[in-house]
Amino acid sequence: MIKIEHLVKNYGANCAVDDVSFEIAKGEIVGFLGPNGAGKSTTMNILTGYLSSTAGRVTVDGINVLDDPLAVKRRIGYLPEQPPLYPDMTVEEYLIFVYNLKGCTLNRTKHLEEICDVVKIKDVYKRVIRNLSKGYRQRVGIAQALVGNPPVIVFDEPTVGLDPKQIIEIRNLIRTLGKDHTVILSTHILQEVQAVCDRIIIINKGKIVADELTENINRVADGSRRYRIKICGPQREVLNMLNDRSDISYVEALPARDGDAYIYMVESAPNIDMRKSLFYTLSQKGWPLVGMEALGMSLEDIFISIVDRTGDDARVRKATKTQRSKRSAVDLEKDLAASIIDATAEAQKSIAPYDGED
């Protein structure tokens, strides 16, 4: 349905989109993610015909965007972050206006009734838009994107500002639309993507850095794994031992305890399974390992891992994180105590001595 080949967009000397290629099939719900300035909006603007590309080719339903942008726009329904509503119109007047604006040839009454059924706005069809709740206004914005029955729907932050109940309703609606449409969801709310998308594409610094099915997105992370472990042994010595291991990149002593066992969160070094080696070490020291639980990486962790790894300063940030994590809890406590003493001393210096006069 959508095919982007070697897309390039330059703004003077700045390359906003650098040789981007991907395809989206009919009926897919795809999350398009990226940090600010990654090239996400530029790519979407080229796809919708708002911007021209410097190089490359973009086709929607087999039509080249540069050759026939109007035909492409007729095949795309778009919901921006702020829905393009006219608050003085009723919902009915607004949808009729959009219907005429798009030059639809479908039976108007039947078509708009079907859309209202899908987005569940029949009960507010005769009401003025300015009097609707934000959730209903968002639904009206989705309804205008569906007018003309376009095969491609693009949502930009569709649930910003909605309450939890409204968010669930919009998510269910997007899943329903995915049965008959190709849906692209651009959002900064990563839970949103994980909840509704079949596939995730991540762009950073103008390049595609990840393109995987949602359930397989952890494959593109750096290969590290996290565990919650319970060890019976002196906490300070156990913590120092864990920090000294080359196969562990991060250690955190958790405040919870399980009987005489202290609990730690550890992260293995990339592409290393440290479980057997750690078991043997603990056995030799006589520190029983009474529990180990694998912790899955959240989508936020994966996103940050991918963006950091592909950024120019990833190596510096990773080294800083490793150096910080290798410090023991005792060292951190000493630093905190020293900081408090220094701050107290500075505060005392700044207080003028009382001379007995107001």
Buried (B, 14 or more C-beta within 10 A) or exposed (E): BBBBBEBBBBEEEEBBBBBBEBEBEEBBBBBBBBBEEBBBBBBBBBBBBBBEBBEBBBBBBEBBBBEEBEBBBBBBBBBBEEBEBEEEBBBBBBBBBBBEEBEBEEEBEEBBEBBBEBBBBEEBBEBBBEEBEEBBBBBBBBBBBBBBBBBBBBBBBBBBEBEEEBBEBBBEBBBEBBEEBBBBBBBBBBBBBBBBBBBBBBBBBBBBBBBBEBEEBBEBBBEBBBBBBBBBBEBEEBBBBBBEBEEBBBBBBEEEEEEEBBBBBBBBBBEBEBBEEBEEBBEEBEBBBBEBEEEEBBBEBBBBBBBBBBBEEBEEEBEEBEEEBBEBBEEEEEEEEEEEEEEEEEEEEEEEEEEEEE
